[in-house]
Amino acid sequence: MKLAKILGVFWLMILTSVISLSQSSMGNVPQEWQTAAERTDYAKTGTYAEAVAFSKKLAAASHGIVMYQTYGTSGEGREMPLLIAASGGAFTPELARKQGKAVVLIQAGIHAGEIDGKDAGLALFRDIAITKTQAALLKDVVILFEVIYNVDGHENRSPFMRMNQNGPDEMGFRANASNLNLNRDYMKADAPETRAWLKLWNHWLPDVFVDCHVTDGADFQYNLTYEYAHFQEVSPSIKRWMDEHFDGKVVPKVEKEGNLLTHYVEFAGREVTGGIATFIPTPKYATGYTPLRNRAGLLIETHVYKTYRSRVRGTYDTLRYFVEEIGGAKASLFAANRSADAETVARGTSFDPNAKFPLTLSVTDRSTPLEFKGIEYKIDESPISGARRIVYGTKPLNITIPRFDEGKVDRSAAPPLYYIIPPQYTDVIKVLDLHGIKFERLKKDQAYNVESYKLTEPKWSTNSFENRITLACKPVAYTETRTFRAGSVIVPTAQINANVAIHLLEPAGPDSFVYWGFFNSIFEQKEYGEGYQIEKLAKEMLAKDPNLQKEFDERLKDPAFAKNPRARLNFFYERSPYFLNQKVGVYPVGRILTTLH
């Protein structure tokens, strides 16, 4: 074995031992209070039944510090377990607020094979309530812990899930029982699990959210990566709080426990030297959704190739120190959240046609240098695929690479003062209600001057995505007076949940109702004209409008159009009142730009 390789293996052994030594801070845990992972030296993770039993046992023995609840039922009928840790009996949001405590929601197992958060969270709750080594965390914080979010995927377990991942022995499945990826469902809310989650969120209105995952992809030295919204998609006050308190204070403490941390790693090119580009989640993701609710969302991504022990312990250390920091800095956290809420409500009190509410973002080509702790690699041609591939070794590779971490807004909208939705779109209205968005209903038919959209250039996906045929289109705005029926819904944007409403109701939004196919029927033409009638109509239209003849002559220069009789007839039909009256492609949701009295 070459000396460099020997040194590389030795270095990795040292890192693993440092992480293992850091775990001694747990103290000696009685066997009956060890998690399934701890009892098996991190070879296994427990079943759903074992996790529920441990959670109930923990609550029963906690002397009023931990409460076990369920907050929903999965597609296959499993209850979704929730643990609440609180001092002073603050097991309701009202008591938590009255006692001045920050509420932290920790989520584990949305991708049920990525289950590190479950075993880390159970150990943390055990150390709060039983061993008491972390009992001080509850002084200023109430912790909500979704023990297993994707409970059906968790029980769809096998040694042959997640082939890239280094343990545990059996892992759950990425999707739920209906094969929906719950981490793509936060906006459309198709899954019963998502609807239960939204109910939980709206009941508690947490101050901070944490989502626990395991990453795929490249190899590197870090056992844990993380990210949080820090571009135009989040309030500056929340971004500043996370920069100061998580990046500035939590990360160094977690690293002192023997972990190596960096921001989420997604290479900008095929090779490491191409640099890292920040991934910007849209609102369909958990940590893309919570910034719309004006709350920080921390993504934890442990490294898939590291041992299960180091991943669970890295998650434990991150949760422990983050909760501790939240409690110690709760006053500034509350101030940041209040500021974000106030900004959102104030924006909806007056219409600004020049406002640019961000809908889609991307990373610019400007970069800063990053000292990256990678792993040696080479690139060769695969004899299997025939493609060039990266082959990782074992030796640490410390290298300076570019980090692309500047965001820009690609698509934006000027939010109206109100949206108005016709009453027949009950599925749309139901989803708005699930998100906690406030609205009123018209008691009688009423005409409004609205800004409408004509949705042009529609293009549907050729394959199903999360059980839907998605739609891309180009909205073209125009004004009109439209009568809305009694029962229509008026959504004011002067409310704290306005960001979610705007993303759902602006057709250009990356996770809008239009994108997810809630309005596909508006593109379906239901009335047609017979050729002999259109021939007659065309002659009348040409006689009345000389410019129409010029437009028709210009189109005839296209050979395909000129040789297509039906296309030529449709040219006139689509410009006639018979077609325009059908409002094909007209978005039924109106934008009201003036104050309603």
N, C-alpha and C positions, 0 to 999 in steps of 0.2 A: 504494500500500500504506500502511495506517495506521501511524503512528509506533509504536504499542504492538505491532503485529504484527511490525514490523521489529526492534524491541528483543527481542521474544520469540525470533525466529529467530536473532538474534545471540547471545543467551544460550545457546541450545541448541548453537550452533556452538562457543562457548567451552567448554561442558561436554564436548563430543565431543573437542575438541582437548586438553583437560586429560587426559582418559582416554587419548588416543593418546600424549601425551607421557609418561604414567606407564609406558607399555609399553616405553619406551627402556631401562628397568631390565633388560630381558632381555639387552641387549647385542647385538652383531652375530652372528647365527646363520648359519652356513654353509648354503647353499641345500639341500644334501643332508640337512640335519637340520631343515629347516623342515617343519612339519605341512602337510597339504593346505590348511587354512584360511589359514595364513600365506603359502604360495606364491601363493595366489589373492587376496591382500589381503582375506581373510575373505568372499569371494564364495561359496565352496564349502566343503563338508566331504567328506572322503574316503569311499570305499566300505568295506564290511566287509573286503574283501581288502586294501585299502590300509592300513587300520588295523592289521590283523594283521601285514602285512609290516613296517610301521614299528615295531611292538612287538617283533617278533623281531629286526630289525636293531638296535634300541636295546639289547636284552638282549645280543646278541652283541658289541657294541662297548663295553659298559659296564665291562669288566674285573672282573666279579663283583659289581657293585653292583645290577644289575637282572636278575631272572629272569622268563622267560615261561613261563606254564603255562596249561592249560585246566582248568575246574572243572565242566564239564557239557556236555550236548548239547541243542540246542533241538528243538522239534517237527519242524522241517524238516531236522534233521541237522547243523546248524552247531555247531562247537565254540564255547564261550563263553570268550573270552580274559581272562586275568588277568595283570597285571604286579605283581611284588613288588619293592620297592626296600628294600634293607637293607645296612648295613655290618656287618663282622665275620661275614659268612656266615650271618646270622640269617634263613634262609629257611624255618624251621619254627617253629611256635608254641613248641616246647620251648626252642629256642635263643633266641628273642626274650625269653621269660620269664627264662631263665638270665642273659641279658645285661641284664636290667632295662629293656627297651625297651617303650614303649607301642605298641600295634598299632592302626592307623587303617585302616578300610575305607572307600574312596571308591567310590561307585557312579555310573556315567554311563549314560544312554540307556535307562532303564527305560521311558520314553516316547520312542521312538526318533526322533521329530521334534524333541524337545527335547534336542539333542545337544551343547549348549555344553560340558558336563562332559567329553566325550570329547576335544575339541580342547584344552581347558584342561589336562586331566590328562596328555595326551601331551606337551604343551609343558613341563609341570612336571617330568615324569620325564626329559625330554631335558635340562633345565637342572640336574637333579640329577646325571645320569650323564655327560653329554657336555660341555656348556659349563661345568659345575661352579659356576655362579652360585648354585645352591641346594643344593649338596652338604652343607652344614652341617645340613640338616634331618634327616639320617639319624643324627645323633649319638645321639639318644635315642628314635628312632621307627622302626618298620617300617611301610611304607605298602603296603597292598593296593589295587590299582586295577582295578575291573571296567570294562574299556575300553568295552565295549558290552554291557549286560545283555540287552536285547531285540534279539538279533541278527537274528531273522527280520523283526521290524518295521522294523529299520534298512534291510534290503534291499528292503522294500516301499516304495521311495522314488519321489518324483515332485515336480515343481514345483507340483503341486496338492494338497499336504498342508498342513495348518495355515494356512489362509487369513489368520489374524490375525497371523502371525509375520513379522517383518522379517528374512528370510534365515535360513540360507543358501539358495542357488538351488534345491536339491533337499532334501527332508526325508523322514525315515522316517515310519512309521505308529505310532499310539498303542498299538495292541494287538499281541499276538504272532500267530503264524500261525493259531492256533485262535480268534482274535478275543477273547482274554482280556486284560483290563487287568491286567498283572502287579502294579501298585500297588493292587490290590484282593484279592490272592491270598495274602497272607502268612500267614493263619491256616488257610484250608481247603487250601492247597497243592495245587491241582489241576494246575498247569502243571509241565512238566518243568524249566523254568527256575527256578521257585520251589523245587522240591525240591533242585536243584543249589545254589541260594543257601543254603538251610538247612544243607546238608552243609558248605558252605564256612564258614558262621558257626560251626557246632558244632565244626569242626576248629580254627579259629583263636581263637574267643571274643574278638573285637576289644574294645578299650577304648572306642573312639569310632566312630560311623558317620556318613557324610555322603552325602546323596542329592541329585543335581544335576538341576534341572528348569528349565523356562521357564514363567512364569505367563501366564495369559490375563486378559481383563477390562479394568479401568479404565486410564486413562492418568494418568501422574504423572511427576515428575522423576527418581525413583530408578531406577538401572539394575539394582539388585539388592535383593531382599527375602529375608528368612530367617525361620525359626522353629524352635523346639525345645520339647519338652514342658516345661511349667512349672506345671501344676496338680496335682490329686490323683492323676493317673495315673502320676506318676513319683516316685521317691524324692526326698525333700527334699535329700539330700546331692548328688545329681546336678544338680538344679535350681540349687542354690547355686553349684556349680562352673561351670556354664554362664553363669550371671548374672555371675559375677566375671571369668571368663576369656574367654568369647566376647563377650558384650555389653560388658563393661568394658574389655577390652584389645585384642581382635582387631578389632572394628568400627572404632575410631578409626584403627588402622593401615591398614585397607583403604580408609577414606575419604581418608586422606592421599595415596593413590595416584591420586586423582581420581574415585573412585566415590562415589555417593550410596546409602546403605543405610537401610533401615527394616525393622521386623517385617512379616511377610506381610500383604498388603493384601486384605481382603475387606470390602466396604462393608456396613454394617448395614442400610442402606435403599437406596432407588433413587438418592438424591442423595449427593454427597460430604459434604454438611453433616450427613447422618445419622450419620456416624462410621464407625469401623472396629471390627469384632467379630472377636476371635481365632478362628481355625478350629481345632477340636480333632479331630485324626484319631483314628479308632478303630483297633484293632490290625490291621485288614486292610491299612492303609497302612504303608509302610516305617518312617516316623518315628513311627507309632503303635505299631508292633511292638517296636522296639528298647528303648523304656522298660520294656516288660514283661520284657525280658532284663536289666534294670538297667544299661543303657548309654545314654549320650546319643546322640540321633539329630538331626543338624543337617539341616534342609531348606534348600537354596539354590534360590531362584526368581528367575532373572533376568527382566528386563522385556521382554515380547514385542515391544513397539514399538521398542525400542532397536536399534541396529545390531548385527550379529553380532560385530563387533570388540569393541564395548564390553561385550557380554554375556560373551564368552569371556574377555576380560581381567579383568572383574570377578570371574568364577568363579576364574580363576587366582590373583588376589590374595587372595581369601578362602581358598582351599585352602592357599596358601603360608603365610599368617600364622596360620591355625588350626593347621596341622601344627607350625609353629614354637612356638606357645604350648603345644601339647600336650607337646612335648618338654621345654620349660622348666618346665612345671608338672606333670610326670608323677607326682611323689610325691603331690601333693594329689589328682590324678585317680585314682590307684590307691586312695587312702584312701576317696574318695567311692564308688568301685565296690565296694570291700570292705564298706563300711558298708551299701550297698543290698542286697548279697547276704546279709549276716548278718541284716538285718532280715527278709528274705523267708524264710529258713530258720527263724529263731526263731518267726515267726508260726505256722508249722505244727507246733510242738511241743505246743501246748495249744489247746483249742477255746474260743473266746470267742463266746458267742451274741450279744453286743452289737457285735461287730466289723462294720465297714462297708467291706468291700473295694469300691472304686469300679468299677462296670461301665460306666455311661454318664454322661457329663458334659455340661454346657452352660454358656454364659456368662451371667452375671447382667446385670441392667439398670443396674448401677452402673458409672460411667465416670470416667476422668480426662482432663484436656485434653491434646491432642497437637498439636504444631506440625507440620502436614502440608505437605509440599512437593508441591503438586498442579499441575495444568495448567488454565488457564482453560477454562470450558465454558458451554454454555447448554442449556436444555431446550426442545425444540419437539415438535410433532406430526409424526410421520413420514407423508409422503404414500404410502409403500409399505405399511407395516404398519398404519397408522392408530393406532399406539400412541405414547405420549410417550417420547422418547428423549433420551439425553445426546449432545451434539455437542461434541467437544473442539476447542480451538484450539491455539495454539502458545506462548502467553505463560505464563510461570510464575505460579502462584497459590499464595502462601504463606498458609495459613489455619489457624486453630485449630478443631479438631473433636474430638468425644468419642472416646475409645478405650475399648472395652468389653473388659476384660482381667482379669476375675475369674471363676474357675470355681466351679461347684457340682456336687455329685454328685446325679444324678437317680435312679439305680438302683444298688443295692449288694447285697452278699451277705456272710454270715458264713462264711468258708471252713471246711470240715470238716477233720479230720485226714487223711482218705483219701477218695478216690473209688473206687468199685468198678464195673467195666464187664463185662457178660456177654461170653463169648468169641466169640459169633457176630457181634459188631460189629467185624469185622476192618478195615474201612475207617477207622473211628474210631481203633482201636489203632495202625494204621499211621501215621496223621497224628501221633499223640502221639509215636511213635518218631522221625518226621522232625524234630520240634521238639527232640529231645534230652531229652524228659521221661522220667524214670526211673520204672519200674514193675516189679512182680513178678507172677507168675502163681500162682493157686491150684493146688496139686497134687492136691487132692481136693475133692469137693462140700462146701460149708460154709455154715452158716446164720449170718447177721449181723443184728443189730438196726441198721436203717439209717433215715435220714431220706430219704423219697422225695418226688417231686413229681408231682402230677397237673397236667398241662398243659391248662389250660382256655382257652376262647375262642380257639381257633386260627384264624388268618387268613393265608392264603397270598397272595403277590403275584400279581397278574394277568398280569404279564409276567416273562420270564426276566431275571435279573440275573447277569451273569458265569456264564452257562450253568447257573444253578440257580433253582429256584422257592423263594424264601425264605419264612420262616415267622415270624410274630409270635404270641405266646401269653402267657398269664398263669399262671406257676407257683404252685401252692398246695401247701405243704409238709405232710406228715404222716409219722408214724413207723410202721414195721412190721418184722416179722421176715421176712426173705426168704432163701431158699436159692440160692446162686450155684454154678454148675457149675464143675467143674475146668477150668482154663484161663482163668477169669475174671481180669481184670487189676486189681490194686490199685495206685493211684497215691497215694503219700504227698505231702502238701503241705509237708513239711519238706525242701524241695529248692530250689535256686536258680532252677529253671525253673517254680516253682509258679504264678507270675502267669499264664503262658501256659496252664497246665492249668486254672486257675480260669476264665479267660475262655472257654476252649473248652467246658468241662463244665458251667458254670452256664447254664441255658436262657435266662436273662434277659440274658446277655451280647450285645452288639451284633454280635459276630462268632462266636457260639457254634456248636457242631455243630448244635444245634436250629435256629438261625436259617438256617444254610446248607443245611438239608434232609437232614442225615445220618440223622435219625430220623423222617422223614415217614411211614414205614410203620406206626408205632405208633398212628396215628390212623385206620387203616383197619379197619373192623369186618368180620370174616370169618364170624361165625356170626349167624344170625337166628332169629326165632321166627315160626311161622305164626299167623295171626290167631285161629284157633279155640282154639289152645293158650294164647295170651296172654289171651284172654277168661276162660278158666277160672282161669289164674294170678292175674289181676287181682282176681277175686272172693275168692280165698283171701287175698290180700294185704290187701284192704280189711277183711276180717273180723278179721284179726289186728292191724291197726294203725289205730285211729281217727284218728290225726293224718294218715295218708296220705289219708284221705277229705277232710279239711280242705284239704290241699295240692292235691288234685285239683280240688276245688270252686273254689279260688282260680284255678287255671289256666283253668278253664272260663269265667271272666269275660272271657277274651281271645277275641273272636269268631273270629279266624283259627284258633286252637287248637281251639275248640269245633266248628268245621265240618270239621276234618281228622281223619278216622277213624284214619289211620296214626299221626299225631302222638299221638292219645289212647292208642293201644295202646302206642306206644313209651314213653310216660310210665311205664307200669308195667314194661315189659321192661327199661328202663335202670336201674330200681331193684331189679331182681331179681338173684339170684346168677348167673343164666345170662349176663347182660351183664357184671356186675362181675368175673366170673372171667376174662373176656377181657382185662382191664386195658387197655381202649382209652384212649389218652391218658395212660397212666402211663409216666413217664420211666424207662427201664430202668437208668439209672445211679444207684447208691445213694451216699449221703453217710454216712460212718462218723464219728461224733463222739467216740468214745472210743479210747484207745490200744490197739493190738493187741499181744498178747504172744506 
